[in-house]
Amino acid sequence: MKIAFVLIFVLSISYVHLRGRVRHKLTRQLGDHSSFLAPVNCLLYLFSRHPAKPYLPVEAFAELAPLQAHWQEIREEAVKLLEVGEIKKSDNYDDVGFNSFFKTGWKRFYLKWYGESHPSALTLCPRTTELLQGIGSVKAAMFATLPPGAKLVRHRDPYAGSYRYHLGLDTPNDDGCYINVDGEKYAWRDGEAVMFDETYIHYAANTTEHNRIILFCDIERPLKYRWVTAFNRWFSRNVMAAAAAPNDANDKTGAINRLFTRIYRIRERGKALKKRNRTRYYLEKWAVVAALLALFIVI
């Protein structure tokens, strides 16, 4: 059983690594969060209704049409939130899902996260929340900004149970503000939408002098069979929902985020060590990995 378990993991990580044209270095992929969910993701890839492509046609997700039809109403609420400072950088320790983005200027306001809408969203942006609540395939949503000069580093999201939908609200309308998914670039435009597979390596940059605001949604990945759809929904409800992060004290903090809050000091130590001595950082990192692997073999 142990050998089979290890073999499944190795094959799954290999597939995730080789999928797409753009890849991490092998050493980074082995320690990347997408590797831990590789067996789950490979199951979802296998039974996806849509072909394996970085970008998908928005028209294939007809249920999302009301968002684009009402984009100006959504923009009005987003702009007001930004003006009063509600779309903001989170404290690093209370948002495990997007923790690494904050150093690059990216900011967000959660509307929902794999469950019910955030109470703060119901209060501050009722029209957007109403629209989202009418679309069952929207699993998570937020307003996200990318200020002038900001960027998101190359990464792949860990979970393949969804696709990523971006709706341009207040953008530079310029090719200098873009996202690149598996080597293919897309520049946001006001009122226009794009759908992509966030488990391909992607990054973003705003090289213009105008802020960018988008509606950012996770859309349930359409799957071929009911049993795998049921599994995906179970995983979303019981695992992804546990990464919920609050906008304010009235919003729920998921169990994974509560745990992350406790161990964040270890992460901070690792980041500081990496800046001072990269060699020692990687030696310690792989020593821990080797120790965990040895423990697994012994047990």
N, C-alpha and C positions, 0 to 999 in steps of 0.2 A: 504493500500500500504506500509506504514512504517513497519507494522508487517511482511508482506511478504518479504520485503527487508532485514530486520534484520534476519529473519528465513533462507533465502537463504545464507546470509553471515555466520551465525552460522554453518549451515550444511556443507557449503563448507570448512570452516576452520577446522571443525572436520575431514572431509575426508582427507584434506592435512596433518593434524597432525597424523592421524592413518595410512596413507599410508606408506608402507615399514616397515621394522623390527626395524630400528633405528629412534628414535624420540627425539625432543627437549623436555625440560621441558615445561609443559603447559604454564607457565608464560612467557617463552621466545617465544613460538610459537604465543601467542596472540599479542605480539609486533613485531613479525618478519615481514619483508617486504613481504614474501610469503603469509601472511594472507590477505594483502590488495588486492592481485590479485587472491585470492582463487576462487571466482565465475568464472572468466575468465578461470583459469586453469582447473577447474572441467569440464567445457564445452569441452575443448581441450582433456582432458583425456577420456571423454565419447566417443568421435568420433575418437580416435587415431586408425590408421591401425595396429600399432604394439602392442603387449601385454605389460602390465605394468610390466617391469622388470628393474632392475638397469642398466644392460648392454645389448646391442643389437648387433647382428652380423654385422660387418662392411660390409660383402658381400651383405647385404640387401640394401645397398646404392651404387649401381654400378656406379653411376655418379661420385663418389669420387675416383675411381681407378686411374685417371691421377695424383692425388696428391701423392699417394704412389709410383707410377711408376717413378716419377721424384723427389723423396724425397732428393736425393743427391744434385740436383740443388737448391732446396729450402734451404737445410742446408747451402750450400755455402753462399747464401745471408744472412741468419740469423747469421751465425758466423761473417761475415764481419760487420754487424750492431752492434753486441755485442762488437766487437773489437774497433769500433769507438765511443762507448758509446751511441748509439741510442736506444738500448733496455734498458730502464731505469725506475726508480721509478718516478711516477708522483707526482706533488704537490697534497696533499690530497684533496684540495678544487676543483680540476677541473676534477674529475673522479668519479661521483656518483656511477657508476655501480660496480667498484672494489675498492672503497675507503678503505674498511676495510682490504684489503690484504696487503697494503703497509708496515705495521709495521712488517711483518714477512719475508721480503726480496724478495717477489715476484715482478718481473719487467715485462714490456710488451712494445711492439711496435705495434700499430694498423695498420692493412692492410685495413680493411673496418669495418663499423659498421651500419648494417641495412640500407644500401643505397649504394651510390657510393664509390669507393675506395678512401682512403685518398691521397691527392696530394703528401704528403711526401713519401708514399709507392710507388706510381708510379715512383718517381724519384730514390729512394734508393734500391728498390727491384722489378724491372720491370718483371723479369721472374715469380716470385711467384704471383705477381698481375695478370699477364696474365693468369696463370693457374686458379686462383680463379675466374676471370671474365668469364671464360668459363663454370662455374658450377652454374646454377641458384639457386640451393637449399642452397648455402652457403650465409647466411645472415650476418654473422660477422666473422672476422678472425683477428688473431694477432700472433706475436711471443711472447712466454712467457718463462721466465727463473725461475728456482728455485735453488738458490745457495746452496752450502753445509751448512747444519744446519738449513736451512729455512723450514718453514711449513705454511700451510694454515689451519686456524681453521675450526671446524665443522660448516657447513652452508648448506642451500639449496638455489639455485637460485630462484628468484621470478617469472619468466615467463616460462610457459610450452609450448610456441609456437615453441620450437626448441629442438634438442638433441645436445649434446656436443661431438665433434670429436677431438681427440688428435693424432697427428702424431709425433712419436719420431724422432728427428733430431740429436741432440748431447746429449746423455744421459749417465749416469753411467753404463747402462746395468747391473743393480744390483737390487736385491730385496729390498735393503735399500732405494731406491728412488721410491716412489709409491703413488698411489691415492687409497682411500678406499671409495667405494660408497655403502651405505646401508649395511655396514658390510662386503663387498666383496672387496678384495685387488687386484689391478693390478699394476705391475711394468713396467715402460716404457722401451722400447728397440729401438735402432736405426732402422729406416725404418719400424717399425711396428705401426699399428694404432689401436685405441680403440674407441668405441662409447658407450656413457652412457647417462642416463637421469639425468640431473643436478638438477632436482627438488627433487630428493632423497637427504637425508643428506649425505654429503661427506666432506672429508678432504684430505690433502696431506702432505707429508714430504719427505725431502731429508736428510737422515742420513749418506750419503756417503761424500767423499771429492772431488767429481767431480760435476761440474755444470750440470744442466739439461736445454736443450732448446727443445721446442716443437712448432709445428704449432697447434694452438688452434682455432677451428671453431665452430660456431653455425650453425647447419643444420636444415632447415625447417622441422618441424614435419609432416610426411605424415598423412593426415586425410581422412576420409571415403567419405565425401560429398563436392561438390564444394562450397556450401554456407558457410560452416564452414572454408574451406580453404581461401575463400575470406575474411572472418572476420579476420582470423589470419594474413593475409597479410596486411589488413587495419591497424590492431593494431600494427604490426611491423613497418609499414611505418610512422604512426602518433604518436605512443607513444615510442616504443623502439628506434627509430631513434633520438628522442629528448634527449637521454642520450649519444649522441656521444661525445667523448673526443678527443682532439688533441694530435698529437705527437709534433707539433711545431706551430708557429704562422700562418702558411699558411693553416692549417687544420681547418675544421669547428668544432665549439663547439655547441652542441645541446641546445635547450631551457631549458630542465631540468637541464643540467649541469650549465648553466648560472644562473639559480635560486639557485642551490645548492651552487654556489660560494658565493652568497649573504647571505645565511643562515648558512654557515659552522661554523661561530663563535659560533652559538647556540650549534651546535654539539660538538665543542671543549669544551665549558663550561660543557656540559653534561658528556663528557669523564673525564674531570678533577674532577668534582663532584663525579663521580662514584669511582674514585681512592681514594678520600678523605673520602667519607661517602656513602657507598652503600645503606644504609637504606634511607637516605634522597633522594638519586637519584631516587630510586624506588617509594618513596612516591610522589615526584614531577611528575614523569612520569605518574603514574596511576591517579594522580589528573587531569592532562591535558587530559588524555583519558576519564575520567569520565565527565569532563566539555564539551568535544566535543560531547559525547553521549547524555548528557542532552540537549545541544543546538539542536541536531538533533531531539530529541523527542519533544521539544517545537515548533520548526519550522514546 
